[in-house]
């Protein structure tokens, strides 16, 4: 099975999408933050899970990406910070990842940003995994938007670019998700 708005159902029979933003207990359940820092080199990735009622931290997982090879498990959705690793790739901050690539992230960031700094990316979810609310795609959009703005990629402000990049991120992650974003873009394009 599948929803009426996702392949293969939508390709065979058509489908409809209704987009809306939801708050849970008057809170926005997903967020992402990115900042430049002089405190460390490379990229520090953190994924937080918080209680929807109190906002208290339930769990946290972090990875410090010092070399390109530290991103090599991006296709494993159970790897630490996999969605954040895929965001780095989807925005083409790093083009090719190999488990033997010892290129320093510091040199990549220095050439991209013109200064020797580190990046910190934090994603936060107050929803349980598998909630069925499109969490990974929405969170991917949050992460791509804040990361892109932090490093000066202006295209992330363009909704069609962001939607296509979310779909690309979901395919990199190998979960098969992200099709709702593609279908929304196709429907939106037909209205223009």
C-alpha positions as CSV (number, residue, x, y, z in Angstrom):
1,X,0.0,0.0,0.0
2,X,0.7,3.7,-0.1
3,X,-1.1,6.9,0.2
4,X,-3.0,8.3,-2.8
5,X,-0.4,11.1,-3.1
6,X,2.7,8.9,-3.4
7,X,4.1,6.6,-6.1
8,X,3.2,4.1,-7.5
9,X,-0.5,4.8,-6.6
10,X,-0.3,8.5,-7.8
11,X,1.3,7.5,-11.1
12,X,-1.3,4.9,-11.8
13,X,-4.5,6.5,-10.5
14,X,-3.7,10.1,-9.7
15,X,-3.9,11.5,-6.2
16,X,-4.4,14.5,-4.1
17,X,-2.4,16.3,-1.5
18,X,-3.5,18.6,1.2
19,X,-0.7,20.5,2.8
20,X,-1.0,22.0,6.3
21,X,1.2,22.8,9.2
22,X,0.3,21.4,12.6
23,X,1.2,22.3,16.1
24,X,1.1,19.7,18.8
25,X,0.0,21.0,22.2
26,X,0.6,24.6,20.8
27,X,4.2,23.8,20.0
28,X,6.0,23.5,16.7
29,X,7.2,19.9,16.9
30,X,10.2,20.2,14.6
31,X,13.1,22.6,14.4
32,X,16.7,22.9,13.2
33,X,19.5,25.3,14.0
34,X,22.9,25.9,12.4
35,X,25.7,28.2,13.4
36,X,29.2,29.0,12.5
37,X,31.7,28.6,15.3
38,X,35.3,29.2,16.2
39,X,35.1,26.7,19.0
40,X,36.0,23.7,16.9
41,X,36.8,22.7,13.3
42,X,34.7,20.4,11.1
43,X,31.0,19.9,11.5
44,X,29.2,18.9,14.7
45,X,25.9,17.2,14.1
46,X,23.3,16.7,16.9
47,X,19.9,15.1,16.8
48,X,17.6,15.8,19.8
49,X,14.4,14.1,20.8
50,X,12.2,16.2,23.2
51,X,9.0,15.7,25.2
52,X,6.1,17.3,23.3
53,X,4.4,18.4,26.6
54,X,7.4,19.9,28.5
55,X,10.1,20.4,25.8
56,X,12.5,18.4,28.1
57,X,15.3,16.6,26.4
58,X,14.6,12.8,26.1
59,X,17.7,11.8,24.2
60,X,20.5,13.3,22.1
61,X,23.0,11.8,19.7
62,X,26.0,13.7,18.2
63,X,28.7,13.1,15.6
64,X,31.7,15.3,15.0
65,X,32.5,15.1,11.2
66,X,36.2,15.9,10.9
67,X,36.9,14.1,7.7
68,X,34.8,13.3,4.6
69,X,34.9,9.6,5.5
70,X,32.9,10.4,8.7
71,X,29.9,10.9,6.4
72,X,30.2,7.5,4.6
73,X,27.3,5.8,6.5
74,X,24.8,8.4,5.2
75,X,22.7,5.7,3.4
76,X,22.0,3.9,6.6
77,X,18.9,5.6,8.1
78,X,19.8,4.1,11.5
79,X,23.3,5.7,11.6
80,X,23.8,8.5,14.0
81,X,22.7,11.8,12.5
82,X,22.0,10.2,9.0
83,X,19.5,12.8,8.0
84,X,21.9,15.6,8.8
85,X,24.7,13.9,6.9
86,X,22.4,13.6,3.9
87,X,21.7,17.3,4.1
88,X,25.4,18.1,3.7
89,X,25.4,16.0,0.6
90,X,22.1,17.2,-0.8
91,X,23.4,20.8,-0.7
92,X,26.6,19.6,-2.3
93,X,28.9,20.9,0.5
94,X,30.6,17.6,-0.1
95,X,30.2,16.0,-3.6
96,X,31.4,12.4,-3.2
97,X,31.7,10.4,0.0
98,X,34.0,7.4,0.4
99,X,34.9,5.5,3.5
100,X,38.5,6.0,2.6
101,X,38.4,9.8,1.9
102,X,40.5,11.5,4.5
103,X,40.0,15.0,3.3
104,X,39.6,17.4,6.2
105,X,36.1,19.0,6.6
106,X,38.0,22.1,7.8
107,X,39.6,22.5,4.3
108,X,36.3,22.1,2.6
109,X,34.6,24.6,4.9
110,X,37.5,27.0,4.5
111,X,37.2,26.9,0.7
112,X,33.4,27.2,0.8
113,X,33.2,30.0,3.4
114,X,36.5,31.8,3.0
115,X,37.4,31.3,6.6
116,X,38.6,28.5,8.9
117,X,35.5,27.8,11.1
118,X,33.3,25.0,12.2
119,X,29.6,24.4,11.8
120,X,27.1,23.1,14.3
121,X,23.8,21.7,13.1
122,X,21.1,20.6,15.5
123,X,17.8,19.1,14.6
124,X,15.0,18.7,17.2
125,X,11.9,16.5,17.0
126,X,9.1,16.3,19.5
127,X,7.3,13.6,17.6
128,X,7.8,9.9,17.9
129,X,9.6,8.2,15.0
130,X,7.1,6.6,12.6
131,X,4.3,9.1,13.6
132,X,3.1,9.2,9.9
133,X,3.2,13.0,9.9
134,X,5.9,13.3,7.2
135,X,8.4,14.1,9.9
136,X,11.5,13.2,8.0
137,X,10.6,15.4,5.0
138,X,9.6,18.3,7.1
139,X,12.6,18.1,9.3
140,X,14.8,17.7,6.2
141,X,13.3,21.0,4.9
142,X,14.1,22.7,8.2
143,X,17.7,21.4,8.2
144,X,18.3,22.2,4.5
145,X,16.9,25.7,4.9
146,X,18.9,26.6,8.0
147,X,22.1,25.0,6.8
148,X,21.9,26.6,3.4
149,X,21.3,30.0,4.9
150,X,24.2,29.6,7.3
151,X,26.7,28.8,4.5
152,X,25.2,31.3,2.0
153,X,23.3,29.1,-0.4
154,X,20.5,31.5,-1.4
155,X,18.6,28.9,-3.5
156,X,17.2,27.4,-0.2
157,X,14.9,30.4,0.0
158,X,13.3,29.2,-3.3
159,X,10.5,26.8,-2.5
160,X,10.7,24.6,-5.6
161,X,14.5,24.2,-5.1
162,X,14.0,23.3,-1.4
163,X,11.3,20.7,-2.3
164,X,13.5,19.1,-4.9
165,X,16.4,19.0,-2.5
166,X,14.3,17.4,0.2
167,X,13.3,14.7,-2.2
168,X,17.0,14.2,-3.1
169,X,17.9,14.1,0.6
170,X,15.3,11.4,1.2
171,X,16.6,9.3,-1.7
172,X,20.2,9.7,-0.3
173,X,18.9,8.5,3.0
174,X,17.4,5.4,1.2
175,X,14.2,5.2,3.2
176,X,12.0,5.7,0.1
177,X,10.3,8.8,1.7
178,X,10.0,12.3,0.4
179,X,7.6,11.7,-2.4
180,X,4.9,14.0,-0.9
181,X,7.2,16.9,-1.5
182,X,7.7,16.0,-5.1
183,X,4.0,15.6,-5.7
184,X,3.4,19.0,-4.0
185,X,5.9,20.6,-6.4
186,X,4.2,19.0,-9.4
187,X,0.8,20.1,-8.3
188,X,2.1,23.6,-7.6
189,X,3.8,23.8,-11.0
190,X,0.6,22.9,-12.7
191,X,-1.2,25.9,-11.1
192,X,1.4,28.4,-12.3
